[in-house]
Amino acid sequence: AAVLAWTYLYTNLRYRLSLRHYTSAFASTKPQPPPHIPYTVPFLGSALQFLTRRPGEYWPHLFKTHPRSTGACTILLGGQTTHLLFSPSAILALFKARGPTRDGFNQDILEKCMGIKRREALRYYALKEGADDTGLTPLQQQERINDQYLLKTSAVDEMTSKFTEVLRAELETELTGGDDEIKEVGLYAWLQEHMFKASTTAFMGSRILEIYPELREEFFDFDRVMLSLLMGIPKFIIPDAHEVRTKVLDGMERFHLKIDEERKGKVVDPDGDINWEPTFGSRANRARQVYYERRGLETRTRAGLDLGMLFGLSSNAIPASGWMLMHILDPNGDKTLLGRVMDELVTARSQDGSVDIATLCALPLLHSIFHETLRLYVDVFVTRQLKDDIVVPLDDGKRRLLLKKSGVVIAPSWLGSRDETRWLDPPPDVFYAERFMRVDQDTGRQAFTTSGTAGKFFPFGGGKTICPGRVFAKQEVLGSVAMVLLSFDFEFVEFLNEQGKSTERFPGLREGYSGSGVIAMDGDMSVRMRRRKR
Ligand code: HEM
């Protein structure tokens, strides 16, 4: 009790003094460290309050005692000094700084979430190794994979084209009995099944689902527990989470062993003429497999790394498409929205019934809805490790923050995306399809814009480690929403809660730790669907 009382008194006093100093006139001449939030339990610090199971719940709790106008604070999280930034100027400066990295966080994800041994994770990243016979260091090889195969326009176009081809074939298997056939489905559950097949096949090839047909179900079980694993909660407290991970890793490993038996490690050249092939799919995935081989990684490690990639691929774009479709079809939302979206979508339909992705990507209302979906439902902690001290500006243009080396910095997307001073009329917790549209002064027409959102809206992170899948993600989401709406008519039946029972309300945010990306929904929308007449 004495230790707790002393810790409480000491950290409170420290906070009061630092806050006074931080907000004084003196602070405008010398960079100041952020005020350190008081706590009672040594080492644990603010961990219990911070790790809430409801997205966004920590912030009102924090701002009850700590003024938001400070733009930042420091908390202790299980022994780790962690700076939380909520000043847009400071966040932008963090993204621009060359020093801060994701290295420690990436290493944690591989070990704690994907169950990869430390030795193997270090061998994968090999951050300190020099160039090998490719002339590049391992780090440069990883960067090249992202630049060449995930971000280059030609590579993204190839992946999107395979994705839409598979999704189209999937959608064609539905309602084949003629115009009058009707089917009742949970919209999100239905979409998830088809999108998962299309995105996994486009990126990873078709063999993985043949060898491991339970992948979708077992992956989404893993997706639910991923953050509890990242928090490092011991196995005896969350045995189910560990079991779920073992199951999915066993399946992914089975795939690798089978392929190895068939092909003896041969991977179709990612730089050759072949865009996509069944065993490893896209150029991006083939380049990853070549890298695994060069690094001499164990099969179990390869399974874990593929699971990590599958997480990037499926855990955000699929729920984002679900939220988008549900808002467009929401019977309690704007009654004109579906009609206006359809007016845009038909302009992107080609003669053969496919959709033209370039046209889709230029549709202002569709784009605005996509961004509004990301604003409302992405909840990420963009995390960086400080190897040196850095100084970043605060919004008043006078004061500066000093962030000391060896700390971790988190820029939480939630605060900027739901800032009541930025997102007005309607307020930030309301879905507003036209939120990212303005009248273009030259043409007088509605145009899509993100102006004025820098440092407040960063669903894909920022700086040199910004999400490398963002271009593909956008095409995948817009393509899916368009293909689904152009193929079927939907009639609302009822909302469903997490147990699949009828409920009055539009699905909300599913309970779970904050910070991992697009928040899953805690229900679904039951719809009657029929094939759409052209
Ligand atoms: C709506 C969809 C998506 C969202 C909101 C999203 C968001 C993010 C965010 C916030 C990060 C961390 C960036 C940072 O630290 O600055 C990230 C990293 C990453 N994302 Fe995405 N992502 C999406 C889709 C995708 C897709 C489709 C792929 C794969 C094709 C992908 C692959 C990755 C990878 C590999 C990383 C790790 C990069 C690294 O370690 O440097 N993401 N994503």
Residues whose N, C-alpha, C, O or C-beta is under 5 A from the ligand:
A	BS01	HEM	G312 L313 N316 A317 A320 V378 V380 V382 T383 P459 F460 G461 G462 T465 I466 C467 P468 G469 R470 F472 A473
